[in-house]
Amino acid sequence: MPLEIRIMKLGIEEIVPSITHAMLINAGNVMDKGEKRDVLTESLLDETFRVPVKVEWENERPWIRIKSPSANSYFQIHEPSKVTKNINERGNP
């Protein structure tokens, strides 16, 4: 029986148990590839997408949540008054 290779762009919630392997690509570069549990890790997803995530596995399916912002996260928290002021200065309705 010939080997069948399918290339699909999936959201992580669409990776069902029958999918056994995954590849992470960032700006055309392969970040990692292999068995899905080895590739879909918090550290590799963080490195690939620059978003800190929590990965949990349930019934051979990965589920992710974005980690809460902290002092060491990629997120920058702004005071609401400054954000509103900047929007108003640009003349947005």
One Martini backbone bead per residue (centre of mass of N, CA, C, O) as a GRO file, in nm:
protein
   93
    1MET     BB    1   0.095   0.037   0.025
    2PRO     BB    2   0.084   0.355  -0.019
    3LEU     BB    3   0.187   0.653   0.079
    4GLU     BB    4   0.004   0.905   0.254
    5ILE     BB    5  -0.005   1.259   0.185
    6ARG     BB    6  -0.126   1.535   0.377
    7ILE     BB    7  -0.194   1.882   0.337
    8MET     BB    8  -0.294   2.088   0.614
    9LYS     BB    9  -0.487   2.358   0.741
   10LEU     BB   10  -0.513   2.378   1.095
   11GLY     BB   11  -0.670   2.393   1.369
   12ILE     BB   12  -0.612   2.263   1.673
   13GLU     BB   13  -0.921   2.166   1.708
   14GLU     BB   14  -0.888   1.974   1.430
   15ILE     BB   15  -0.710   1.759   1.583
   16VAL     BB   16  -0.756   1.445   1.548
   17PRO     BB   17  -0.674   1.123   1.628
   18SER     BB   18  -0.601   1.040   1.320
   19ILE     BB   19  -0.388   1.246   1.364
   20THR     BB   20  -0.027   1.198   1.407
   21HIS     BB   21   0.092   1.456   1.262
   22ALA     BB   22   0.312   1.754   1.264
   23MET     BB   23   0.360   2.105   1.151
   24LEU     BB   24   0.564   2.390   1.202
   25ILE     BB   25   0.515   2.722   1.058
   26ASN     BB   26   0.743   3.010   1.000
   27ALA     BB   27   0.800   3.200   0.744
   28GLY     BB   28   0.869   2.912   0.583
   29ASN     BB   29   0.964   2.769   0.845
   30VAL     BB   30   1.056   2.483   1.001
   31MET     BB   31   1.026   2.420   1.338
   32ASP     BB   32   0.856   2.138   1.334
   33LYS     BB   33   0.837   1.768   1.326
   34GLY     BB   34   0.587   1.507   1.394
   35GLU     BB   35   0.456   1.399   1.647
   36LYS     BB   36   0.207   1.573   1.792
   37ARG     BB   37   0.309   1.559   2.095
   38ASP     BB   38   0.603   1.673   2.016
   39VAL     BB   39   0.504   1.948   1.867
   40LEU     BB   40   0.245   2.032   2.058
   41THR     BB   41   0.392   2.253   2.243
   42GLU     BB   42   0.435   2.520   2.430
   43SER     BB   43   0.721   2.602   2.332
   44LEU     BB   44   0.673   2.575   2.020
   45LEU     BB   45   0.425   2.760   1.997
   46ASP     BB   46   0.559   3.008   2.115
   47GLU     BB   47   0.793   3.028   1.908
   48THR     BB   48   0.612   3.041   1.650
   49PHE     BB   49   0.369   3.266   1.758
   50ARG     BB   50   0.424   3.452   2.013
   51VAL     BB   51   0.234   3.280   2.224
   52PRO     BB   52   0.126   3.208   2.531
   53VAL     BB   53   0.054   2.865   2.606
   54LYS     BB   54  -0.185   2.612   2.689
   55VAL     BB   55  -0.162   2.254   2.688
   56GLU     BB   56  -0.427   2.017   2.640
   57TRP     BB   57  -0.517   1.672   2.674
   58GLU     BB   58  -0.805   1.510   2.502
   59ASN     BB   59  -0.857   1.237   2.342
   60GLU     BB   60  -0.609   1.304   2.145
   61ARG     BB   61  -0.653   1.623   2.193
   62PRO     BB   62  -0.577   1.949   2.144
   63TRP     BB   63  -0.578   2.224   2.382
   64ILE     BB   64  -0.596   2.581   2.393
   65ARG     BB   65  -0.455   2.851   2.592
   66ILE     BB   66  -0.412   3.160   2.685
   67LYS     BB   67  -0.214   3.309   2.878
   68SER     BB   68  -0.182   3.507   3.123
   69PRO     BB   69  -0.088   3.799   3.190
   70SER     BB   70   0.244   3.921   3.260
   71ALA     BB   71   0.545   4.057   3.324
   72ASN     BB   72   0.673   3.817   3.114
   73SER     BB   73   0.511   3.878   2.875
   74TYR     BB   74   0.403   3.983   2.550
   75PHE     BB   75   0.214   4.159   2.690
   76GLN     BB   76   0.066   4.489   2.688
   77ILE     BB   77  -0.052   4.702   2.928
   78HIS     BB   78  -0.307   4.945   2.920
   79GLU     BB   79  -0.449   5.226   2.983
   80PRO     BB   80  -0.760   5.313   2.895
   81SER     BB   81  -0.715   5.623   2.862
   82LYS     BB   82  -0.485   5.601   2.649
   83VAL     BB   83  -0.636   5.446   2.432
   84THR     BB   84  -0.868   5.647   2.393
   85LYS     BB   85  -0.692   5.889   2.321
   86ASN     BB   86  -0.560   5.766   2.064
   87ILE     BB   87  -0.821   5.723   1.909
   88ASN     BB   88  -0.917   6.023   1.916
   89GLU     BB   89  -0.662   6.144   1.770
   90ARG     BB   90  -0.725   5.986   1.490
   91GLY     BB   91  -1.047   6.024   1.429
   92ASN     BB   92  -1.225   5.813   1.526
   93PRO     BB   93  -1.565   5.725   1.568
   0.00000   0.00000   0.00000
